[in-house]
Amino acid sequence: MRALTLDGSTVRVRDVPEPTPAPDTAVVRVTLAGVCNTDLELVRGYMGFSGVLGHEFVGVVEDGPEEWRGRRVVGEINFACGACESCARGLGRHCPTRRVMGIQDADGALAERVAVPVANLHAVPDAVPDTRAVFTEPLAAAFEIPEQVAVEPGMTCVVLGDGKLGLLAAQVLAASGAQVRCVGHHDAKLALLAKRGIETVLERDWSPEPTDLVVEATGTAGGFAAAVATTRPRGTLVLKSTVAEHPSLDLAPLVIHEISVVGSRCGPFAPALAALEANAVEVDDLVTERIPLAQGALALERARRSAALKVLVEP
């Protein structure tokens, strides 16, 4: 089959072996996949990954347990052992021996087919088209924030970053009752939130003010300092960015102002699918471009552009 692969720093579409179903594993024919900022950071050396890229997908089960065959699905990306202490506590995303689709020791979904543990599959409601279902994984990451932090009605919240995840996080937090302001660099991107009644501001016009909850989703190494500067004493700072760069950090303000820092990664698929089915979150306007898998390397180049939001790949 054809797949978009990373070998060191070289990205190319090539023929790779077809995945085969193991016990409790399904082979999914990918109908649509998304390019994530993490994919771009992997190319820059993040995690030292080699293999098939991609972890945002929707597809149809072609092989595996009979009850799943023919079903349209999305899939969680952490392949846990299911037997360790973390897994027993329901924290398979933190299983010490986990493999991660397209990120760590497991091939990804920027391919014609991908192998996924059955335990990771979620059926897609009929009312959710592929172009929306492909957003399930990043939207789940946004829903992880209210899973980790008590979002109270009226609490002030700043989301730093107007990329895909920032726009999704701002919508989820606003729906949770927070007073959200999104800070970004692009009028067109921020306008997607403004039309939903969410306050926005260009970074050049923004003055940091003490804020209860700050979400750092800039996708840059420098976002941390700005996030700390706007978190009020005893406030909460949620870190969402994954970057290959290793910046120097001044941690003193965290101690002085007693700021709680929460690392936030993958999230729950059920509320994400429910929100997509109810059209409670705007994702259609986030699609910048659809590119065939044969031009997968071009898809990554297009996703790197500052004006881009979600680039979709069609196997």
C-alpha positions as CSV (number, residue, x, y, z in Angstrom):
1,M,0.0,0.0,0.0
2,R,1.0,3.7,-0.3
3,A,1.9,5.7,2.8
4,L,3.5,8.9,3.8
5,T,6.7,8.0,5.7
6,L,9.4,9.7,7.7
7,D,12.9,8.3,7.6
8,G,15.1,10.6,9.7
9,S,14.2,14.0,8.2
10,T,13.1,12.8,4.8
11,V,9.4,12.6,4.1
12,R,8.1,10.8,1.1
13,V,5.2,8.6,-0.2
14,R,6.3,5.1,-0.8
15,D,5.0,1.5,-0.9
16,V,5.0,-0.2,2.5
17,P,3.7,-3.6,3.6
18,E,0.0,-3.9,4.3
19,P,-1.0,-4.1,7.9
20,T,-2.3,-7.4,9.0
21,P,-4.9,-7.9,11.9
22,A,-3.5,-9.4,15.0
23,P,-5.8,-10.6,17.8
24,D,-8.0,-7.8,19.1
25,T,-6.7,-5.6,16.2
26,A,-8.6,-4.2,13.2
27,V,-7.3,-3.0,9.8
28,V,-9.0,0.2,8.9
29,R,-9.2,1.6,5.3
30,V,-8.5,5.3,5.8
31,T,-11.0,7.5,4.0
32,L,-9.7,10.8,5.3
33,A,-6.7,11.9,7.5
34,G,-5.6,15.2,8.9
35,V,-2.1,16.8,9.2
36,C,-1.4,17.8,12.8
37,N,1.3,20.2,14.1
38,T,2.8,17.3,15.9
39,D,3.4,15.7,12.5
40,L,5.4,18.8,11.5
41,E,7.4,18.6,14.7
42,L,8.2,14.9,14.1
43,V,9.8,15.9,10.9
44,R,11.9,18.4,12.8
45,G,13.1,15.6,15.1
46,Y,10.5,15.5,17.9
47,M,10.4,12.0,19.5
48,G,13.0,10.6,17.0
49,F,10.2,8.9,15.1
50,S,10.6,6.9,11.8
51,G,7.7,5.2,10.1
52,V,4.3,6.1,8.7
53,L,3.1,9.5,9.9
54,G,-0.4,10.6,11.0
55,H,-2.8,10.0,13.8
56,E,-6.0,11.9,12.9
57,F,-8.2,9.7,10.7
58,V,-11.6,8.4,9.9
59,G,-12.1,5.2,7.9
60,V,-13.9,1.8,7.5
61,V,-12.9,-1.4,9.2
62,E,-11.9,-3.9,6.5
63,D,-10.5,-6.7,8.6
64,G,-10.7,-7.8,12.2
65,P,-13.5,-8.9,14.5
66,E,-16.7,-9.6,12.6
67,E,-18.8,-7.1,14.6
68,W,-16.6,-4.2,13.5
69,R,-16.2,-5.1,9.8
70,G,-17.8,-2.5,7.6
71,R,-18.2,0.1,10.3
72,R,-17.1,3.7,9.9
73,V,-14.7,4.5,12.8
74,V,-12.2,6.8,14.4
75,G,-9.5,5.6,16.7
76,E,-7.6,6.7,19.8
77,I,-3.9,6.9,19.2
78,N,-2.4,5.3,22.4
79,F,-1.9,1.6,22.1
80,A,-1.7,0.4,25.7
81,C,-0.8,-3.0,27.1
82,G,-4.1,-3.3,29.1
83,A,-2.4,-5.1,32.0
84,C,-0.2,-2.6,33.9
85,E,-1.1,-0.5,36.9
86,S,-1.8,2.6,34.7
87,C,-4.1,0.6,32.4
88,A,-6.0,-0.8,35.5
89,R,-6.5,2.8,36.7
90,G,-8.0,3.7,33.3
91,L,-4.9,5.6,32.3
92,G,-3.9,3.7,29.2
93,R,-2.8,6.9,27.6
94,H,0.0,6.8,30.2
95,C,0.8,3.1,29.9
96,P,4.6,2.9,30.3
97,T,4.9,0.5,27.3
98,R,2.3,2.2,25.1
99,R,2.9,2.7,21.4
100,V,1.5,5.8,19.8
101,M,0.0,5.9,16.3
102,G,2.3,7.7,14.0
103,I,4.4,9.1,16.9
104,Q,6.1,6.3,18.8
105,D,6.7,2.7,17.7
106,A,3.5,2.4,15.7
107,D,2.7,3.3,12.1
108,G,0.2,6.0,11.5
109,A,-2.8,6.9,9.4
110,L,-1.4,8.9,6.5
111,A,-1.7,5.8,4.5
112,E,-4.3,3.7,2.7
113,R,-4.7,1.4,5.7
114,V,-3.8,1.4,9.4
115,A,-3.9,-1.2,12.1
116,V,-5.7,-0.2,15.3
117,P,-6.5,-2.1,18.5
118,V,-10.2,-2.8,18.6
119,A,-10.3,-1.3,22.1
120,N,-9.3,2.1,20.6
121,L,-12.1,2.2,18.0
122,H,-15.2,4.4,18.2
123,A,-18.1,4.1,15.8
124,V,-18.9,7.4,14.0
125,P,-22.5,8.5,14.1
126,D,-24.3,8.4,10.7
127,A,-25.0,12.1,11.0
128,V,-21.3,13.0,11.1
129,P,-19.6,13.2,7.7
130,D,-16.0,12.2,7.2
131,T,-14.9,15.8,6.9
132,R,-16.1,16.4,10.4
133,A,-15.3,13.0,11.9
134,V,-11.6,13.5,11.0
135,F,-11.5,16.2,13.7
136,T,-12.4,13.8,16.5
137,E,-8.9,13.3,17.8
138,P,-7.9,17.0,18.0
139,L,-11.3,17.9,19.4
140,A,-10.9,15.2,22.0
141,A,-7.6,16.9,23.0
142,A,-9.5,20.1,23.5
143,F,-12.1,18.3,25.7
144,E,-9.2,17.0,27.8
145,I,-8.9,20.5,29.4
146,P,-12.2,20.4,31.3
147,E,-11.5,16.8,32.2
148,Q,-8.3,18.0,34.0
149,V,-9.3,21.4,35.2
150,A,-12.6,22.5,36.9
151,V,-14.0,25.1,34.5
152,E,-16.4,27.2,36.5
153,P,-19.0,29.5,34.9
154,G,-17.6,33.0,34.5
155,M,-14.0,32.1,35.1
156,T,-11.6,34.1,32.9
157,C,-9.7,32.2,30.3
158,V,-7.1,33.1,27.7
159,V,-6.2,30.7,24.9
160,L,-2.9,31.6,23.3
161,G,-2.7,30.4,19.7
162,D,-5.2,30.6,16.8
163,G,-4.2,27.3,15.2
164,K,-6.4,24.3,15.0
165,L,-6.1,23.2,18.6
166,G,-6.4,26.8,19.9
167,L,-9.6,27.4,18.0
168,L,-11.1,24.1,19.2
169,A,-10.1,24.6,22.8
170,A,-11.6,28.1,22.8
171,Q,-14.9,26.7,21.6
172,V,-14.9,23.9,24.2
173,L,-14.1,26.2,27.1
174,A,-16.7,28.8,26.0
175,A,-19.3,26.0,25.9
176,S,-18.2,25.0,29.4
177,G,-19.1,28.5,30.7
178,A,-15.7,30.3,30.8
179,Q,-15.2,33.8,29.6
180,V,-12.8,33.1,26.8
181,R,-10.4,35.3,24.9
182,C,-8.3,33.9,22.1
183,V,-5.0,35.6,21.3
184,G,-3.5,35.0,17.8
185,H,-1.8,36.4,14.8
186,H,-4.3,36.0,12.0
187,D,-7.5,38.0,11.6
188,A,-9.1,35.4,9.4
189,K,-8.5,32.6,11.9
190,L,-9.8,34.7,14.9
191,A,-12.9,35.6,12.9
192,L,-14.0,32.0,13.0
193,L,-14.3,32.4,16.8
194,A,-15.6,36.0,16.7
195,K,-18.7,34.9,14.7
196,R,-19.5,32.4,17.5
197,G,-19.4,35.2,20.1
198,I,-16.0,34.4,21.5
199,E,-13.7,37.4,22.2
200,T,-10.5,37.5,20.2
201,V,-7.5,39.8,20.0
202,L,-4.4,40.1,17.8
203,E,-1.3,39.5,19.8
204,R,0.2,42.8,18.7
205,D,-2.8,44.5,20.4
206,W,-2.9,42.3,23.5
207,S,-1.8,43.3,26.9
208,P,-1.5,40.4,29.4
209,E,-3.9,40.6,32.3
210,P,-4.2,38.3,35.4
211,T,-6.3,35.4,34.2
212,D,-7.8,32.4,36.0
213,L,-7.0,29.8,33.3
214,V,-4.5,30.1,30.5
215,V,-4.2,27.5,27.7
216,E,-0.8,27.6,25.8
217,A,-1.5,26.3,22.3
218,T,0.8,28.4,20.2
219,G,2.8,25.4,18.9
220,T,6.0,27.4,19.6
221,A,8.8,27.2,22.2
222,G,8.2,30.8,23.1
223,G,4.6,30.5,24.1
224,F,5.4,29.4,27.6
225,A,6.7,32.7,28.8
226,A,3.7,34.6,27.4
227,A,1.4,32.1,29.1
228,V,3.1,32.5,32.5
229,A,2.9,36.3,32.2
230,T,-0.9,36.3,31.9
231,T,-1.7,33.6,34.6
232,R,-2.9,35.1,37.8
233,P,-1.4,34.1,41.2
234,R,-2.7,30.6,42.0
235,G,-4.1,30.4,38.5
236,T,-3.8,27.4,36.2
237,L,-1.7,27.1,33.1
238,V,-2.5,24.3,30.7
239,L,0.3,23.3,28.3
240,K,-0.9,21.9,24.9
241,S,2.1,22.6,22.6
242,T,4.5,19.8,21.5
243,V,7.7,21.2,19.9
244,A,11.0,19.7,18.9
245,E,12.9,22.7,20.3
246,H,14.2,22.7,23.9
247,P,13.9,26.3,25.1
248,S,15.4,27.6,28.4
249,L,12.7,28.2,31.0
250,D,12.4,30.7,33.8
251,L,10.5,28.7,36.4
252,A,10.7,31.3,39.2
253,P,7.4,33.0,38.4
254,L,5.7,29.6,38.8
255,V,7.0,29.4,42.4
256,I,6.5,33.1,43.3
257,H,2.9,33.2,42.0
258,E,2.1,29.6,43.0
259,I,0.9,28.8,39.5
260,S,-0.4,25.3,38.8
261,V,0.9,23.9,35.5
262,V,-1.0,21.1,33.8
263,G,0.4,19.1,30.9
264,S,-2.5,18.2,28.6
265,R,-2.3,15.8,25.7
266,C,-4.9,13.4,24.3
267,G,-8.5,13.4,25.4
268,P,-11.9,11.6,25.5
269,F,-13.5,10.7,22.2
270,A,-17.1,10.3,23.4
271,P,-17.8,14.0,24.1
272,A,-15.9,15.0,20.9
273,L,-18.1,12.7,18.8
274,A,-21.2,14.0,20.6
275,A,-20.3,17.6,20.0
276,L,-19.6,16.9,16.3
277,E,-23.0,15.1,16.0
278,A,-24.8,18.0,17.6
279,N,-22.9,20.6,15.5
280,A,-21.9,22.2,18.8
281,V,-18.4,22.9,17.6
282,E,-17.4,24.6,14.3
283,V,-14.9,22.5,12.4
284,D,-16.0,22.9,8.7
285,D,-14.4,26.3,8.4
286,L,-11.1,25.0,9.7
287,V,-10.4,22.9,6.6
288,T,-7.9,24.8,4.5
289,E,-7.2,22.2,1.7
290,R,-7.7,18.6,0.7
291,I,-4.7,16.9,-1.0
292,P,-4.3,13.3,-2.4
293,L,-2.1,11.0,-0.5
294,A,0.2,10.7,-3.5
295,Q,1.1,14.4,-2.7
296,G,1.5,13.8,1.0
297,A,4.8,15.6,1.2
298,L,3.1,18.6,-0.3
299,A,0.4,18.4,2.3
300,L,3.0,18.8,5.1
301,E,4.4,21.8,3.2
302,R,1.0,23.4,2.9
303,A,0.2,22.7,6.6
304,R,3.4,24.6,7.6
305,R,2.1,27.9,6.1
306,S,1.1,30.4,8.7
307,A,-2.3,31.0,7.1
308,A,-3.1,27.2,7.1
309,L,-5.5,25.5,9.5
310,K,-6.4,21.9,8.8
311,V,-5.0,20.2,5.7
312,L,-6.7,16.9,5.0
313,V,-5.2,14.0,3.1
314,E,-7.3,11.7,0.9
315,P,-5.9,8.2,0.4
